Amino acid sequence: MQRIANLLAIKDGKVLLLQKPRRGWYVAPGGKMESGESIYEAAVREFQEETNVIPHHAHLKGVYTMVIKENDMVVDEWMLYTFVAKDIEGTPFEETREGKLAWHPIEDLAHLPMAEGDRTNLQFVVSQAAGIQYGTFEYTTNFELLHEKIQHSIE
């Protein structure tokens, strides 16, 4: 099962998002974990590689199972670990091979084009709710949301 880690930077009421060229969807910068890497290391490394920015005090906010189905059969599945950082250092790239980077008002998460599971995930991150969110998102092969199941834990 593939493991993905991403990180959402929040600063001055804005979030740093990457617009992917294929669909034009917005995502939190991140990517695949490397062998032997912790989820924290992966989130920070991928964020730095994709943004040119160093996140400080990153912490885990979400753990998700993503399932792709075709005719009720699972054709792909991966885990997503989402981190947040409210302190960053550096100036982000404007564009990379991964897409275009830009700061967006937090409110834009409600309507920017993105996978609906990502919207649920990122809106939890910016809500400043305590604890960690867990979830399972089931999609079609065209990334139409079929079902979501969400849980929360608080210390």
C-alpha positions as CSV (number, residue, x, y, z in Angstrom):
1,M,0.0,0.0,0.0
2,Q,1.4,3.4,-1.0
3,R,2.0,5.9,1.8
4,I,1.6,9.7,1.1
5,A,2.5,12.6,3.4
6,N,1.5,16.2,2.9
7,L,1.7,19.4,4.8
8,L,-0.5,22.5,4.9
9,A,1.3,25.8,5.8
10,I,-0.9,28.4,7.3
11,K,0.2,32.0,7.6
12,D,-1.7,35.3,8.0
13,G,-5.0,33.7,7.3
14,K,-3.8,32.1,4.1
15,V,-2.8,28.6,3.1
16,L,0.0,27.6,0.6
17,L,-1.5,25.3,-2.0
18,L,-0.2,23.6,-5.1
19,Q,-2.3,23.6,-8.2
20,K,-1.7,20.4,-10.1
21,P,-1.5,20.8,-13.9
22,R,-3.4,17.6,-14.9
23,R,-6.8,18.4,-13.4
24,G,-6.2,22.0,-12.1
25,W,-7.0,20.7,-8.6
26,Y,-5.5,22.3,-5.5
27,V,-3.6,20.1,-3.0
28,A,-1.4,20.6,0.1
29,P,2.2,20.0,-1.0
30,G,3.4,16.4,-0.4
31,G,4.2,13.1,-1.9
32,K,5.3,9.5,-1.5
33,M,7.2,8.3,1.5
34,E,10.6,6.8,1.0
35,S,11.6,3.4,2.5
36,G,12.5,3.7,6.1
37,E,11.3,7.3,6.4
38,S,8.9,8.4,9.2
39,I,5.6,10.1,8.2
40,Y,7.0,13.3,9.8
41,E,10.2,13.2,7.8
42,A,8.3,12.5,4.6
43,A,5.9,15.4,5.1
44,V,8.7,17.9,5.8
45,R,11.0,16.6,3.0
46,E,8.2,16.6,0.4
47,F,7.0,20.0,1.5
48,Q,10.5,21.5,1.2
49,E,11.2,19.9,-2.2
50,E,7.9,21.1,-3.6
51,T,7.8,24.6,-2.1
52,N,11.4,25.8,-1.3
53,V,10.0,26.6,2.2
54,I,11.1,25.2,5.6
55,P,8.1,24.3,7.8
56,H,8.6,24.7,11.6
57,H,6.7,22.9,14.4
58,A,4.8,20.7,12.0
59,H,2.4,18.3,13.6
60,L,0.0,15.6,12.5
61,K,-3.6,16.5,11.9
62,G,-5.1,13.7,9.8
63,V,-4.7,10.0,8.9
64,Y,-6.8,8.8,5.9
65,T,-7.4,5.7,3.8
66,M,-8.1,6.5,0.2
67,V,-9.8,3.8,-1.8
68,I,-10.4,3.8,-5.6
69,K,-13.2,1.6,-6.8
70,E,-14.4,0.5,-10.2
71,N,-17.7,-1.5,-10.3
72,D,-17.5,-2.0,-6.5
73,M,-14.1,-3.5,-6.8
74,V,-11.1,-1.9,-5.2
75,V,-8.5,-1.0,-7.9
76,D,-6.2,1.2,-5.8
77,E,-5.7,2.1,-2.1
78,W,-3.3,4.3,-0.2
79,M,-2.7,6.0,3.1
80,L,-2.5,9.8,3.5
81,Y,-0.9,11.5,6.5
82,T,-1.6,15.3,6.7
83,F,0.5,17.7,8.8
84,V,0.1,21.4,9.5
85,A,2.7,24.1,10.1
86,K,1.9,27.6,11.3
87,D,5.5,28.8,11.2
88,I,7.6,28.7,8.0
89,E,10.9,30.1,6.7
90,G,11.7,31.1,3.1
91,T,10.0,32.2,-0.1
92,P,8.0,29.6,-2.0
93,F,8.6,28.8,-5.6
94,E,6.0,30.2,-7.9
95,E,5.9,27.1,-10.2
96,T,7.6,23.7,-10.4
97,R,7.2,20.6,-12.4
98,E,4.6,19.6,-9.8
99,G,2.4,22.7,-10.5
100,K,1.8,26.3,-9.4
101,L,2.2,27.4,-5.8
102,A,0.3,30.3,-4.3
103,W,-1.1,31.6,-1.0
104,H,-4.9,31.5,-0.8
105,P,-7.3,32.8,1.8
106,I,-8.4,30.0,4.1
107,E,-12.0,30.6,3.0
108,D,-11.1,29.5,-0.6
109,L,-10.8,25.9,0.6
110,A,-14.6,25.8,0.5
111,H,-14.8,26.3,-3.3
112,L,-11.4,25.7,-5.0
113,P,-11.4,22.7,-7.3
114,M,-10.0,19.7,-5.4
115,A,-10.9,16.1,-4.5
116,E,-13.8,16.3,-1.9
117,G,-11.8,14.2,0.5
118,D,-9.0,16.7,0.4
119,R,-11.5,19.5,1.1
120,T,-12.8,17.6,4.2
121,N,-9.2,17.0,5.3
122,L,-7.9,20.5,4.7
123,Q,-10.9,22.2,6.2
124,F,-10.4,20.2,9.4
125,V,-6.7,21.3,9.5
126,V,-7.6,25.0,9.2
127,S,-10.5,24.7,11.7
128,Q,-8.0,24.6,14.6
129,A,-10.1,21.9,16.1
130,A,-8.2,19.9,18.8
131,G,-7.0,16.4,18.0
132,I,-6.5,14.3,14.9
133,Q,-9.1,13.5,12.2
134,Y,-9.2,10.0,10.7
135,G,-11.2,9.0,7.7
136,T,-11.8,6.7,4.7
137,F,-12.7,8.2,1.4
138,E,-14.0,6.0,-1.5
139,Y,-13.8,7.3,-5.0
140,T,-14.5,6.2,-8.5
141,T,-11.6,6.0,-10.9
142,N,-12.5,9.6,-12.0
143,F,-12.2,10.8,-8.4
144,E,-15.9,11.3,-7.8
145,L,-16.5,10.8,-4.1
146,L,-18.7,7.7,-3.4
147,H,-18.5,7.6,0.4
148,E,-16.6,9.2,3.3
149,K,-16.4,8.1,6.9
150,I,-14.8,10.5,9.5
151,Q,-13.7,10.0,13.1
152,H,-11.8,12.3,15.5
153,S,-9.7,11.8,18.6
154,I,-8.8,14.3,21.2
155,E,-6.2,13.9,24.0
